[in-house]
């Protein structure tokens, strides 16, 4: 039941997020371009060094031991 309650809360939070953003956009005099709104743009693929750093940070947060 706790899992079902968490799922329902997450779904409601998602709907609230969507409603808030829809209203915020409706109040804008001019809308941003789609790419500016959702992010992205001219960024290329991430380098392997950047990916490795992110994986190591996540592993440390999860309590994994660093590779020797």
N, C-alpha and C positions, 0 to 999 in steps of 0.2 A: 504494500500500500504506500510505503514511503517513496518507492520508485515511481509509482503512478502519480503521486502528488507532485513530485519533482518535475515529471514530464509535463503535467498540466500547467505548473507554474512557469516552466520554460516556454511553453506554447503561448501562454498569456503574455509573458514579457515580450515575446516576438511580435505579437499583434500590437501591443502598446507601442513598441519601438516603431513599427510600420506606421501606425496612426499618427504618432508624433511627427515623424519625418514627412508624411504626406501633407499634414497641415502646415508644417514649417515651409515646405516648398510652395504650397498654395499661396502663402503670404509674400513670397518673393516678387519683386517687380520684374526682375529678369532672372531666368533660370541659368545656372552654370551649364557649361557643356557637359555632355554625358561622361566623357573621360575625366574631366576635372572633378565631377561629382563622385564617381566610383573609384577614383584613383587610377593607377596605371599610368599610361602615357608613354613617354620615350624611354622608360627603363628597360634595359635589356635583361637577359637571363642573369641570375646571380652566379657569381664565381664560385668555384669549388671551395676556396678558402672561406668565403662568407657562409656557405652552407655548413661547412665543418664547424665553424665557430658557433653557429646557431644550434647545431646538434649537440655540441659539447655543453652549451649553456642549458639546454633542456635536460640533458642527462644529469648535470649537476643539480638542477632543481628537483629532479625526481630521485636524487640520492644514489645515482649510479657511481660506481668507482671508476676513476679515470683509467684509460688503457695505458699499459706500461710500454 
